Amino acid sequence: MVLRAPGRGGPRDGCPQTGRAGRAVSLASKQASELQSEFLYSPPLIQAIFSGDPEEIRMLIYKSEDINALKRTPLHAAAFLGDAEITELLILSGARVNAKDNMWLTPLHRAVASRSEESVRVLIRHSADVNARDKNWQTPLHVAAANNALRCAEVIIPLLSSVNVSDRGGRTALHHAALNGHTEMVNLLLAKGANINAFDKKDGRALHWAAFMGHLDVACLLVSQGAEISCKDKRGYTPLHTAASSGQIAVVKHLLNLSVEIDESNAFGNTALHVACFNGQDAVVSELIDYGANVSQANNKGFTPLHFAAASTHGALCLEFLVNNGADVNVQSRDGKSPLHMTAVHGRFTRSQTLIQNGGEIDCVDKDGNTPLHIAARYGHELLINTLITSGADCTRRGVHDMFPLHLAALNAHSDCCRKLLSSGRKFSLMCNDSVLCAGFQIDTPDSLGRSCLHAAAAGGNVECVKLLLSSGGDHNKRDKCGRTPLHYAAASRHYQCLETLAACGTAVNATDQWGRSALHYAAASDLDRRRRVNLEPESEGVQAEREKEAALCLEFLLQSGATASLRDKQGYSSLLDRDDSHQDDPESLNAKSPLHLAAYHGHAQALEVLLQGEREVDQGDEGGRTPLALAALRGHAECVHTLLSQGASPRLTDSQYGRSAVHLA
């Protein structure tokens, strides 16, 4: 499409999409060349139009060449080229003057986009519709405004009842002219009655767009003609916000000279200084501070500009400006996050050093009890961990659920961070032996749920973390408050290598938790697919197949290591990890399960095949008398049903409570 138009995007809270609107403008020439290329591969008549030979065109018309071809007609091509003579020739030969192409653009739209006043006059003389709309509801006037077709607009405007018609996004021709920086067009539209404070569907005014794109001349013209300088869009952005977010320093200076409210907040409580810091606009930040912006003003969530500068990708200079101008380096948001926490989340190594050197509290805690060291360990930022520890951070500080930073590093599979946390304490330790971390706490110290760092590593799935903790004296038989060992966690999470490493240390593979479940139960029923659906985390079929393969490897390994396939758990649990007492009397609840029942119930076909290799009683019943085949049929797992039938499972066996067979349940 050859037309220039504002993009649908605009300034967003904390994340203004500075590229979309400008992208529509920058694509105009590219789209024009693509259109020309498309026409060149079109029928002979259209190619003749591009060659500009009226005689050849007449000859083709006389040979009954279709002058109203589908998609884009020859008249569109002539209008696109701005050739008034050929345009008239085609119309007189029967071309439909208001024909629409696949984007619903008429020849008049095309002629205006090419800024061909003569072609526009020819089309209008032959009754071209000046109010025609394309798929974006843009009229020829919108196109003229976007393309600075001043003379074309002067021809069209007298034929219109209003110059304030809006497109699908609610933008008028004035919005388009302001966005694209066409000062003369803006002046013309205002002279013809354009509403200077008209707003689009997001309440954006022409001044918002001029400020956002940095068109100073347009902004000055709009202000001089009465545009509201403190107008807000639906997100509460003023023109100062939009200019600050996209780094338009000249517009920012002009607005500040007009005495706009410098600390005006948007709907989220963010000032212009907030959005400038978030987007790393250091020149704007410096200008705002020089004009007296409040460096400590908090938004609705308690975040100050310093929080945003600490977090943003390009906010290093912004942070220095703020710190040098008195920003509180220890200010905390409503959830207790300090600027140092923000650097820990995003791994801003240099900025963390700046904050610490200026008095940032190393061990400040958020509402969950996490220090910056916990956060850095959670997100795997080894360099930041090193900086924090060197600066005196406490490795033994308890965080969320009474976890150490080491718990979080292991849980999130960051082996380098685990190594750093395990080794860094030597310089601070008074005592050190096989079962004590050099940082001063026992490596098997549990969190509030009884889980050691080795439990966390087994759940995280990084075998290097598991090996590091085992070599540091971690107890592989340590149990949490539910009686589960690290082996249970590795099995439930389908981490084959962790399972293998833990078993090699002598962990009892048939050890059961307080509900009588072994690691084999957990491996057979680990319902990660259900969790993935709940968390809305899509996975490709290849990834899912790989995870199923690893689950089967876990089962095979446990069986080869002596796990008992017929081991039953206790009653009262409808799934592996969650108790559901409301289903105690439900004939469809799952009670007293063997691993074979669990695999069939949860649809783990590969796991079922592995279990059946060492299982003779394919028709064994649970406490309700239901067979694995009945459970697979109940849940609709066709592949599991096929596997069980091929192993001789009987579809006629009934349960003891309701007399239902697998056929009934299916």
C-alpha positions, 0 to 999 in steps of 0.5 A: 500500500502506497499510502502514508498513515499513522500506525495503530500503535502509540505511547504506552505506559512505561513502554511507548511504541516509538517505532510503529507510527514512524514505520508507516511513514518509512514504508511508503517508498518501499510499498510504492516500489512493490506496487510498481513491481506488481503492476509490471507483472500485470496484463499488457494494458497495465504495462502499457500504462507504465510505459506511458504510451497513449497509442499503445493503450488505445490499441489495446483498448480497441482489442477489447483489453479488460479495462476493469481488471480485478484487484487493481484496474488500469485506472488505478495504475494511471492514477498511481503514475499521476498521468492525467492524459491516460487517466482521462483516456481510460475513463472515456473508454469505460473504466469505472472511476470509483472502482476499488482494489483489494484494499478498497482504494479508489483511483482517487486515493491513488492519485492523491497519494501520488500528489497529482493535482491534474489526475485528481481534477480529471477524476473529480470531473468524472464524478469520483467519490471524494468521500470514498473509504478504504479498509482503514476508513481513510478518505482521499483527504486522509491520504492527502494529509499523510502525503502532504498533497497540498494542491490535491487537498485544496481541490478536494476540501471544497467538495467536502461537508467536513474536514473532521471525518475520522478513520477506523482509528478515530484519526482525522486528516489533521492527525495524519498531517501532524504525525507526518510533520506536514506544517503547510498541510496542518495550516491548510486544514486548520484554515478550513475548519479542522478541529484542533483538539479532535481526539482519536479512539485512544483520545490522542490529539494532533499535538500528541502525535506531533510531540511523539514524532518530534515535529517541532514546527507542527507542535508550535503551530498547533499550540499557537492556534489554540491546541490544549498543551496539557491534554491527556489521552486515555492512558493519561499521557500529555504531549510532554509524556509522549515527547519524553518517551520518544526522546524528542528533546526539542519538543520537550524544551518547547513545552517546558518553556510554555510552563506545562506541569512538569510533574503531571502524572498519567493514569499509572502515576508516571511522570514524564521523568518516569517514562524518559527513564524507562526508555533510556532518554538521558538527554530528556532526563537531564533537561527535565531535572534541570527544569526542576522535575521531582526525582523522587515522585512515586507512581501508583505502585510506588516506583520512582524514576530511579526504579525505572532507570535501574531496570531499563535497557539503556538507563545507565546515564539516567540513573547517574543523573538521578543519583547525582541530583539527590534521588533516594537510592534506598526508596522502596516500592509498595512491594518493597523493591528498592532500585538495587532489587531492580538491577538484580532482576534485570542484571544491571551490573554497572548500575548496581555498583553505582547504587552501592557506591552511593549508599544502596542498602545491600540486604534490604528486603522486599515484601517477600523477604527477598534481598537483592542477592535472592533476586540475582540468584533467582534470575541467574546474574552471576556478575551481580551476585559477585558484586553483592557478595563482595560488597558484604551481602548476607548469603545466609539471609532467609527470603521467600518461604525461608529460602536461601539465595542458594535455594533460588539459584538451584531451583532455577537451574543456574549452576554458575550462580550455585557455584559462586554462592557455594564458594564465595563464603570462604573468606567470611567463614570461621568454620568449615567441614563437609556438611557446612557451607562456607557462608556459615549455614548447614547445606541441608537447612530446610526452608519453611516447607522442609525443602533443602537446596538439594530438593530445589536443585532436583526440581530445577533439573540442572544436573550440575547444580545437583552434583555441586550440592552433593559434592558439598555434602548435601543429604540425598535422603533428606525429606521435606515436611511431606516426606519427599526426598530429592529423588521424588522431586526429580521424578515428578519433574521428569529430570532423568539426569538428576534422577540418575545422579541421585540414585547413584548416591544410594538414594532408596528408590522405593522410599515413600512419602507420607501418602505412601508414594514412591518416586515411581508414582511421581514419575508415572503421574507427573502431569506437567501438561496440565500445569503448562495449560494452566500457565498458558505456556505453549510448547511445540509438538517436538518439545512435548515429545521430548518431555514424554521421552524423558518421562519414559526414561525416568520410569525405565531407569527407576524400574531397572534400579529396583523400583516396585511397580505394584507399590500402592499409595494411600487413599484420598488423592485425586491427583499426584500432588493435590489432595481433593477431599471433595471427590472421596465418594466420586466414582471417577476419583482416583484412589489407592493408585499403582504407578500403572494406574497413574500412567493410564489415568494421566495418559502417559502412553510411553510411560505405560509401555515401560511399566508394562514391560515388567508388569504381569498383572495388566488387569490389577484393580484399585480399591474400587476395582477399576483396572488401568484400562478402565481409567484410560477409557474414562479419561479418553486416552486412546493410545493408552487403551490401545497399548493395554488391549495389546497387552491382553487387558480385558475390556469386560472387567467391572469395578466393585462399586458400580459394576462399570466396565471399561466400555461403560466408562468410555 
